[in-house]
Amino acid sequence: MENEKIYGTQAYPSESVSPPPPMYGESSRTRGSIPRRILDSFKRDPNAHATPKGTVGADGKVFDAESAAQATADSPLSRKLKGRHLQMIAIGGSIGTGLFVGSGKALASGGPASLLIAFALIGVMLYCTVHALGEMAVLFPVAGSFSAYSTRFLDPAWGFAMGWNYALQWLVVLPLEIVAASITVDYWNSSVSSAAWVAIFLFVIVSINFFGVKGYGEAEFVFSIIKVIAVIGFIILGIILNCGGGPRGGYIGGRYWHDPGAFHNGFKGLCSVFVTAAFAFAGTELVGLAAAETANPRKSLPTAVKQVFWRITLFYIVSLTIVGLLVKYTDERLLNGSGSSDAKASPFVIAIKDAGISGLDSVMNVVIMIAVLSVGNSSIYGSSRTLAALAEQNQAPKFLAYIDRKGRPLVSICIASVIGLLAFLAASNKAGEAFNWMLALSGLSSIFTWGSICLAHIRFRKGWRVQGHTLDELAFRSQPGVIGSWIGFLFNILVLIAQFWTGFAPVGYAKMSATELVKNFFSAYLAAPIVIAFYIVYKFYFKTPFIRSHNMDLSTGIRELNLAELIAEERAERAAWPKWKKAYKFLC
């Protein structure tokens, strides 16, 4: 037998090149060439259906909420995100031009005190919102996340409006961010056409997303690490400069809080900063959207959600405190930028230049470029997953639910990528006008999304209680609880009111013409009537019901079948931890 090889249950001489063909009823596994496997990966997953067959969907003018919940729960999206991906998406995911550049305009509008107060209050709101989202996403890691929760716990019509609101926000953001990335190159007075840079950046972002959720996760992991290191480096440098340790020396301390002062434009200045702060935090909710593609959301999501608090505190509050100490709000350079990503208007770059440090401003500009590309990367991810989830709930054309064998929502990714071609408008003389209205479309989207998350959590908790469940059955519980969700919901309402006021009567409105005032209002508030129109039309056409507490589906989409036993096991394990570990895990 030593010169024989074993195949199955029979032995064959070692001279034989290959085993015999399979017997009747058996099958042999074949492995195609690499090009063939790449081609096959783009084919539709045979287990993926837009909606279960035989159900009455939106086409029958009756919305089937149970089918919608089942479809998002059974989504065949790839589940390859690991804990480290989620944590870096949570920590650095939404650190972008809102912090690096937008904070400069906010500083000029309201002064350093308004900047700090507004970002701190919006941070509290986001802390409550992300915890509410985390509680629901750990229990129901379904495709579409927050729009699916609105459909399940509030009203299918509102879920439809929220899903399309969120998808449109990210679809519009992609061309805006690609143009913004090309503007960052102009910092070095590049002679290359902006259209060439647009083509390069668009190719990079689309390529990353064609690698699936793993490509997105790895790219965000690298981008976030760079952004986090940059912010921490700036904080350390800022403290040294403030204490007089820069090349030009001189202790600064709190001088600029006295001259020119802590506040600018009074209460209206504070309200205008509120709006900027809300936009700077956009993208924080992506952690919840990624839950459906996470290998073990019950383990990974709670840690990621808790780390949002540290991101808000360290990266926003501390860095903006340093900015307020180093840059006067009267500095004209804060308002001289040519766009939302122009490093010339970044208070971070201005602080470095004023200190007399050469070369470091270019490093900061590279970080701003990476931040812009990161947001562009997230925009394809966010829009494609939301569109696919809407299609699975019969709230969008069914072809958008095409998911290939690698778990990629292929058609949705392609549509998001094609809309990215609008970035080539950058070479047109009407670019500014076109992009202002595109930005208006996405302006209030995040506020509506966050408010819906908080309200869905409040309704979910009510349904959970009415249907006889206890909080001990939840794998992860929101630290601020229902009270936190009410705080988050009311804060979102206040931001909408502040945006309405600053849009209707902006700072310096007395000098503006009627046409300028109307244009200013709609550029600030265009998203609101669009969301309301989506909701009302869908509501009356499909006659969707408000979901009552006792009718909520609280079982579909729970990934672990033996959840109660797993929770009990984990609690027993946590009880044995030493005190330092309990404290660490509570905070992180």
C-alpha positions in Angstrom: 0.0 0.0 0.0 3.0 2.4 0.3 2.9 3.3 -3.4 -0.8 3.9 -3.4 -2.8 7.1 -2.7 -6.1 7.1 -0.9 -9.1 8.8 -2.6 -12.4 8.5 -0.8 -12.8 4.9 0.3 -10.7 3.3 -2.5 -7.0 3.1 -3.1 -5.3 4.0 -6.4 -1.8 3.5 -7.7 0.5 6.6 -7.2 1.1 6.7 -10.9 -2.5 7.8 -11.6 -2.6 11.5 -12.4 -6.1 12.2 -11.0 -8.9 10.4 -9.1 -11.6 8.8 -11.2 -14.8 10.7 -12.0 -17.4 10.8 -9.3 -19.9 8.0 -9.0 -23.6 8.5 -9.8 -25.1 10.8 -7.2 -21.7 12.2 -6.1 -20.3 15.6 -7.1 -16.8 16.9 -7.6 -15.6 20.3 -6.6 -14.0 22.3 -9.4 -12.0 25.5 -9.1 -12.0 27.8 -12.1 -9.3 30.2 -13.2 -8.8 33.5 -11.5 -10.5 35.6 -14.2 -13.5 33.1 -14.2 -13.8 33.4 -10.4 -13.7 37.3 -10.5 -16.4 37.2 -13.2 -18.6 34.8 -11.2 -18.3 36.9 -8.1 -20.3 39.7 -9.8 -23.2 37.3 -10.4 -26.3 37.6 -8.3 -26.3 35.7 -5.0 -29.0 32.9 -5.6 -30.2 33.3 -2.0 -30.8 37.0 -2.4 -34.3 38.2 -3.1 -35.5 41.8 -3.1 -38.6 40.7 -1.2 -39.9 37.2 -0.3 -42.0 35.7 -3.1 -45.7 35.7 -2.8 -46.0 38.7 -0.5 -48.0 41.8 -1.2 -45.6 44.7 -1.4 -45.8 48.4 -2.3 -47.0 47.5 -5.8 -50.3 46.2 -4.4 -50.8 49.5 -2.6 -50.7 47.6 0.7 -47.4 47.9 2.7 -46.5 44.6 4.4 -44.4 45.6 7.4 -43.7 42.0 8.4 -42.2 41.2 4.9 -40.1 44.4 5.0 -38.7 43.4 8.4 -38.0 39.8 7.2 -36.3 41.0 4.0 -33.8 43.3 5.8 -33.1 40.7 8.4 -32.3 38.1 5.7 -30.1 40.4 3.6 -27.2 38.5 2.1 -24.7 41.3 2.6 -21.2 40.1 3.4 -20.5 40.0 7.2 -16.7 40.6 7.2 -16.3 43.8 9.4 -14.3 43.1 12.5 -14.2 44.8 15.9 -11.1 46.9 15.0 -12.9 48.2 11.8 -16.0 49.3 13.8 -13.9 50.9 16.5 -11.9 53.1 14.1 -15.1 53.9 12.1 -16.6 55.0 15.5 -13.5 56.9 16.6 -12.4 58.6 13.4 -15.1 57.9 10.9 -16.7 61.4 10.8 -13.7 63.5 11.5 -13.5 65.5 8.3 -13.7 69.0 6.8 -16.4 70.0 9.4 -13.7 69.8 12.1 -10.6 70.8 10.1 -12.0 73.6 8.0 -15.7 74.2 8.8 -14.8 75.1 12.4 -13.0 78.2 11.1 -16.2 79.7 9.6 -18.0 78.7 12.9 -15.3 80.5 14.9 -15.7 83.6 12.8 -19.5 83.5 13.2 -19.8 82.9 16.9 -16.4 83.3 18.6 -14.5 80.7 20.7 -17.1 80.3 23.5 -20.0 79.8 21.0 -17.8 77.2 19.2 -17.2 75.3 22.4 -20.8 75.5 23.7 -22.4 74.4 20.4 -20.0 71.5 19.8 -20.4 70.3 23.4 -24.2 70.4 23.2 -24.3 68.6 19.8 -21.8 66.1 21.3 -24.2 65.4 24.1 -27.0 64.9 21.6 -24.9 62.5 19.5 -23.8 60.6 22.6 -27.5 59.9 23.4 -28.3 59.1 19.7 -25.5 56.7 19.1 -26.3 54.8 22.3 -29.9 54.5 21.2 -28.8 53.3 17.8 -26.4 50.8 19.4 -29.0 49.2 21.6 -31.3 48.6 18.5 -28.4 47.6 16.2 -27.0 45.0 18.6 -30.4 43.4 18.9 -31.4 43.8 15.3 -28.3 44.0 13.0 -30.4 44.4 9.9 -29.7 46.0 6.5 -30.6 49.7 6.3 -30.4 50.1 10.1 -32.1 53.4 11.0 -34.5 53.6 8.0 -35.5 50.0 8.7 -36.1 50.9 12.4 -38.3 53.8 11.4 -40.3 51.4 9.2 -40.6 48.8 11.9 -41.2 51.0 15.0 -42.7 54.3 13.7 -44.4 54.3 10.3 -43.4 52.6 7.0 -44.0 56.0 5.2 -41.5 57.7 7.6 -39.0 54.8 7.0 -39.4 55.4 3.3 -38.8 59.2 3.7 -35.8 58.6 6.0 -34.3 56.0 3.8 -34.4 58.2 0.7 -33.4 61.2 2.7 -30.2 59.4 3.9 -29.5 57.9 0.5 -29.8 61.2 -1.3 -27.6 62.8 1.4 -24.7 60.4 0.6 -25.3 60.3 -3.1 -24.9 64.1 -3.3 -22.0 64.2 -0.9 -19.8 62.0 -3.1 -19.3 64.5 -6.0 -19.0 67.4 -3.4 -16.2 65.6 -1.6 -14.3 64.6 -4.7 -14.3 68.3 -5.8 -13.3 69.3 -2.3 -10.3 66.8 -2.6 -9.3 68.5 -5.9 -9.4 71.9 -4.1 -7.0 70.7 -1.4 -4.4 70.1 -4.2 -4.7 73.8 -5.2 -3.0 74.6 -1.9 0.3 73.8 -3.5 -0.6 75.9 -6.6 -0.8 72.8 -8.8 -0.8 73.4 -12.6 -2.7 70.1 -13.3 -6.3 70.5 -14.3 -8.9 69.9 -11.5 -10.7 67.5 -13.8 -7.6 65.2 -13.8 -7.6 65.2 -10.0 -11.4 64.5 -9.9 -10.8 61.4 -12.2 -8.0 60.1 -10.0 -9.9 60.5 -6.7 -13.1 59.1 -8.1 -11.3 56.0 -9.4 -9.6 55.5 -6.0 -12.9 55.7 -4.1 -14.9 53.5 -6.5 -12.1 50.9 -6.5 -12.1 50.7 -2.7 -15.8 50.0 -2.7 -15.6 47.3 -5.3 -13.5 45.4 -2.9 -16.7 45.0 -0.8 -17.2 45.8 2.8 -13.7 44.5 3.7 -12.2 47.1 1.4 -14.3 49.9 2.9 -13.4 48.7 6.4 -9.7 48.5 5.8 -9.6 51.9 4.0 -11.5 53.5 6.9 -9.2 51.8 9.4 -6.1 53.4 7.7 -7.8 56.8 7.1 -9.1 57.0 10.7 -5.7 56.2 12.2 -4.1 59.0 10.2 -6.8 61.5 11.2 -6.6 60.5 14.9 -2.8 60.8 15.0 -3.1 64.2 13.3 -5.6 65.5 15.8 -3.7 64.2 18.8 -0.5 65.7 17.3 -2.2 69.1 16.9 -3.5 69.1 20.5 0.0 68.5 21.8 1.5 71.1 19.5 -1.3 73.6 20.4 -0.6 73.3 24.1 3.1 73.9 23.5 2.4 76.9 21.3 -0.1 78.4 23.8 2.5 78.1 26.6 5.0 80.0 24.4 7.1 77.0 23.2 6.9 77.8 19.4 9.7 79.3 17.2 8.3 82.9 17.8 7.7 82.3 21.5 5.4 84.4 23.7 2.8 83.1 26.1 -0.8 83.4 24.6 -3.0 81.8 27.3 -6.6 83.1 27.2 -5.7 86.4 25.6 -8.0 86.0 22.6 -11.0 85.3 24.8 -10.6 88.8 26.2 -9.5 90.6 23.0 -11.5 90.4 20.6 -13.7 88.4 23.1 -15.4 85.1 23.7 -18.7 85.7 21.8 -19.5 87.2 18.4 -22.9 88.1 17.0 -24.6 87.2 20.3 -27.3 84.4 20.4 -27.7 84.3 16.6 -24.0 83.7 16.3 -24.3 80.7 18.7 -27.3 79.3 16.7 -25.3 79.5 13.4 -22.5 77.6 15.1 -25.1 75.0 16.2 -25.8 74.2 12.6 -22.1 74.0 11.6 -21.5 71.7 14.6 -24.3 69.4 13.6 -22.9 69.0 10.1 -19.4 68.4 11.4 -20.7 65.3 13.3 -22.5 63.8 10.2 -21.5 60.2 9.6 -21.4 59.2 13.3 -24.4 57.0 12.7 -22.5 54.8 10.1 -21.5 52.5 13.0 -25.2 51.4 13.1 -25.4 50.9 9.3 -22.3 48.7 9.4 -23.9 46.3 12.0 -25.5 44.2 9.3 -22.1 43.5 7.8 -20.3 42.8 11.1 -19.2 39.3 12.0 -20.3 39.6 15.6 -22.2 42.8 16.3 -23.1 41.7 19.8 -19.4 41.9 20.8 -18.1 44.6 18.5 -20.9 47.3 18.5 -21.0 48.1 22.3 -17.3 48.8 22.4 -17.6 51.0 19.2 -20.6 52.9 20.6 -18.9 53.7 23.9 -15.8 55.0 22.1 -17.9 57.7 20.4 -17.9 59.6 23.7 -14.1 59.7 23.7 -14.0 60.9 20.1 -16.4 63.7 20.9 -14.6 64.8 24.0 -11.0 64.4 22.9 -11.1 65.1 19.1 -13.7 67.8 19.0 -13.9 69.6 22.4 -10.2 69.5 23.3 -9.0 70.4 19.8 -11.5 73.2 19.3 -10.6 74.6 22.8 -7.0 74.8 21.5 -8.1 76.4 18.2 -10.1 79.0 20.2 -7.0 79.9 22.2 -4.6 80.2 19.2 -6.7 81.9 16.5 -8.7 85.2 16.8 -12.3 85.1 15.5 -11.6 88.4 13.7 -8.8 86.8 11.5 -9.9 87.4 7.9 -8.3 84.2 6.6 -11.1 82.2 8.3 -13.5 83.5 5.7 -11.2 83.6 2.7 -11.4 79.9 1.7 -12.6 79.0 -1.8 -14.6 76.0 -0.5 -15.4 73.7 2.4 -12.0 72.0 2.2 -9.7 74.9 1.4 -6.8 74.5 3.9 -6.1 78.3 3.7 -9.3 78.8 5.8 -8.5 76.0 8.3 -7.9 77.4 11.8 -5.5 74.4 12.4 -3.4 75.6 9.4 -3.7 79.3 10.5 -2.5 78.4 14.0 0.6 76.5 12.6 1.4 79.4 10.2 1.1 82.0 12.9 3.5 80.0 15.1 6.1 80.3 12.3 6.5 76.6 11.7 7.2 75.9 8.0 6.2 72.7 6.2 3.7 71.5 8.8 0.8 73.4 7.1 1.4 71.1 4.0 1.2 68.0 6.3 -2.1 69.3 7.7 -3.4 69.8 4.1 -2.6 66.2 3.3 -4.6 65.2 6.4 -7.5 67.3 5.2 -7.3 65.6 1.8 -7.4 62.2 3.4 -10.3 63.3 5.5 -12.2 64.3 2.4 -11.4 61.0 0.6 -12.6 59.2 3.8 -16.0 60.9 3.6 -16.2 60.2 -0.1 -15.5 56.5 0.7 -18.2 56.5 3.3 -20.7 58.2 0.9 -20.6 55.2 -1.5 -20.9 52.8 1.4 -23.8 54.7 3.1 -25.8 55.3 -0.1 -25.4 51.8 -1.6 -26.4 50.0 1.6 -29.4 52.3 2.2 -30.6 51.9 -1.4 -30.3 48.1 -1.3 -32.2 48.0 2.1 -35.0 50.2 0.6 -35.3 47.9 -2.4 -35.4 44.9 0.0 -38.4 46.5 1.8 -40.1 47.2 -1.6 -39.5 51.0 -1.1 -37.2 51.4 -4.1 -36.9 49.7 -7.5 -36.1 46.0 -7.0 -33.0 46.0 -9.2 -31.2 48.1 -6.5 -31.3 45.0 -4.3 -29.0 43.0 -6.6 -26.4 41.6 -4.3 -23.6 39.6 -5.8 -21.9 36.4 -4.5 -19.3 38.5 -2.6 -22.1 40.2 -0.7 -21.8 43.6 -2.5 -24.9 45.6 -3.5 -23.5 45.9 -7.0 -26.2 47.9 -8.8 -26.4 50.4 -5.9 -22.6 50.8 -5.8 -22.6 51.4 -9.6 -25.4 54.1 -9.3 -23.6 55.9 -6.5 -20.4 55.8 -8.6 -22.1 57.2 -11.7 -23.5 60.1 -9.7 -20.0 60.8 -8.6 -19.3 61.8 -12.2 -21.1 65.1 -11.4 -17.8 66.0 -9.8 -16.6 66.9 -13.3 -18.9 70.0 -13.1 -15.9 71.4 -11.2 -14.4 72.4 -14.6 -17.6 74.3 -15.4 -18.2 78.0 -14.7 -21.5 77.1 -13.1 -19.9 74.7 -10.6 -20.4 76.9 -7.6 -24.2 77.4 -8.2 -24.7 73.7 -8.9 -22.8 72.5 -5.8 -24.6 75.0 -3.5 -28.0 73.5 -4.4 -26.6 69.9 -4.1 -25.3 70.8 -0.6 -28.7 72.2 0.3 -30.3 68.8 -0.6 -28.1 67.1 2.0 -28.1 70.0 4.5 -30.6 68.8 7.2 -30.4 65.1 6.4 -28.3 64.2 9.4 -30.7 66.1 11.8 -33.7 64.1 10.5 -31.8 60.9 10.7 -30.7 61.4 14.3 -34.1 62.6 15.4 -35.7 59.5 13.8 -33.2 57.2 15.6 -34.1 58.7 19.0 -37.8 58.5 18.3 -37.5 54.9 17.0 -35.7 54.0 20.3 -38.4 55.6 22.4 -41.1 53.7 20.6 -39.0 50.4 20.6 -38.6 50.6 24.4 -42.4 51.2 24.7 -43.1 48.1 22.5 -40.5 46.1 24.4 -42.3 46.8 27.7 -45.8 46.4 26.4 -45.0 43.0 24.9 -43.8 41.7 28.3 -40.0 41.9 27.8 -37.5 43.2 30.4 -34.4 45.3 30.0 -32.3 42.3 31.2 -33.1 40.6 27.9 -31.2 43.2 25.9 -27.6 42.3 24.9 -26.6 46.0 25.1 -28.4 48.7 26.9 -28.1 52.4 26.1 -26.3 54.1 29.0 -28.5 57.3 28.9 -31.6 55.2 28.3 -35.0 56.5 27.2 -34.3 59.9 28.9 -31.2 60.2 26.7 -33.3 59.5 23.6 -35.8 62.2 24.6 -32.8 64.6 25.2 -31.4 63.7 21.8 -34.8 64.1 20.1 -35.5 67.5 21.6 -32.0 68.7 20.7 -32.6 67.7 17.1 -35.9 69.7 17.1 -34.0 72.7 18.6 -31.3 72.5 15.8 -34.1 72.5 13.2 -35.6 75.6 14.8 -32.1 77.3 15.0 -31.5 76.4 11.3 -34.9 77.8 10.3 -34.1 81.1 12.2 -30.6 81.5 10.8 -31.9 80.6 7.3 -34.8 83.0 7.5 -32.9 85.9 9.1 -29.1 85.2 8.8 -26.4 87.4 10.4 -26.4 90.7 8.6 -29.8 90.0 6.9 -30.7 93.8 7.0 -28.2 94.4 4.2 -29.5 91.6 2.0 -32.0 91.9 -0.8 -35.2 89.9 -0.9 -33.8 87.6 -3.6 -30.7 86.9 -1.5 -32.8 86.2 1.6 -35.1 83.7 -0.3 -32.0 82.0 -1.8 -30.3 81.8 1.6 -33.4 80.3 3.2 -33.8 77.5 0.6 -30.1 76.7 0.5 -30.3 76.2 4.3 -33.7 74.5 4.5 -34.4 72.7 1.2 -34.1 69.2 2.7 -37.1 69.8 5.0 -39.8 70.2 2.4 -38.4 67.3 0.4 -38.6 64.9 3.3 -42.1 66.0 4.1 -43.2 65.6 0.5 -41.7 62.0 0.4 -43.6 61.2 3.6 -47.0 62.6 2.7 -47.1 61.2 -0.8 -46.1 57.7 0.4 -48.4 57.9 3.4 -51.5 58.7 1.4 -50.7 56.5 -1.6 -50.0 53.3 0.4 -52.2 54.2 3.4 -49.5 53.0 5.8 -50.4 52.6 9.5 -48.6 54.1 12.5 -47.0 51.1 14.2 -48.7 50.4 17.6 -46.6 49.1 20.5 -48.4 45.7 20.7 -48.1 45.2 16.9 -44.3 45.8 16.6 -42.2 42.9 15.3 -39.6 42.4 18.0 -38.3 39.0 16.9 -37.4 39.1 13.2 -33.7 39.9 12.7 -32.3 38.8 16.1 -29.1 37.0 14.9 -28.5 34.6 17.9 -31.2 32.0 18.6 -29.9 31.3 22.1 -29.5 35.0 23.0 -30.8 34.7 26.6 -28.3 32.0 27.4 -25.4 34.0 25.8 -26.3 37.1 27.8 -26.5 35.2 31.1 -23.1 33.6 30.4 -21.5 37.0 29.6 -23.0 38.6 32.8 -21.6 35.8 34.9 -18.2 36.3 33.2 -18.4 40.1 33.8 -19.2 39.6 37.5 -15.9 37.9 38.0 -13.9 40.8 36.5 -11.7 42.9 38.9 -13.0 46.5 39.6 -10.5 48.2 37.2 -11.7 46.1 34.3 -15.4 46.7 35.1 -14.6 50.5 35.1 -12.6 50.3 31.8 -15.4 48.3 30.1 -18.1 50.7 31.3 -16.2 53.6 29.7 -14.8 51.8 26.6 
